[in-house]
Amino acid sequence: MLEKIFRAAAILASGTMAGQLFVVAISPIITRLYAPADFGIFGIYAAVLYMAVSVVSLRYEVAIPLTENESDAQCLVVISAFVVLVVSSCLLSAILILPHFYEFDGWKIFQYTLPVGVCVVGLRNVLEYYRLRGGGHRGIAKTRMQQAMGGAIVQVGGIGKSRGNWLDRWADRGVVLGYVSNAESVGL
């Protein structure tokens, strides 16, 4: 039993490691394409996204692999997905209202990508826990590698350093969209 757990953990870790090695290899290209301000906006985006994702499904997805029968697991998947959609909608409402009270030029990026990112990552987490319940460790490892590679490729193709007015908007979006696309594949 313990050997099976270690093997599953090693499979998951290998997929994550392969994806991160690709990101490290491509990072010199990404640092040449984007200005430091772009990475600053990305840092704010990632911090807010991680905080929101940690509560987006109220952590119901953690119980999915622990259920004794399939019908309970499926009920938890539906409940978790519903909670993710409700919380993401509330976040969208809050983000659309906040710019009226606080001025920040980066809000336009957050208005579109943050609620979508929270929803996509939240749903991915729910489906990943469901997949873990079924023993899909290899599929999840492959997905994690593809996510990291896909996110890096989108960042490289996302326009580059801010040089002009329209490029300012798209350079920031390239970094943020690269992160959102990083979470888009579920591996089911």
HELIX and SHEET records of a PDB file:
HELIX    1   1 LEU A    2  LEU A   33  1                                  32    
HELIX    2   2 PRO A   36  VAL A   55  1                                  20    
HELIX    3   3 TYR A   60  LEU A   66  5                                   7    
HELIX    4   4 GLU A   70  ILE A   97  1                                  28    
HELIX    5   5 LEU A   98  HIS A  100  5                                   3    
HELIX    6   6 TRP A  107  ARG A  133  1                                  27    
HELIX    7   7 HIS A  137  VAL A  156  1                                  20    
HELIX    8   8 ASN A  165  ASN A  182  1                                  18    
END                                                                             
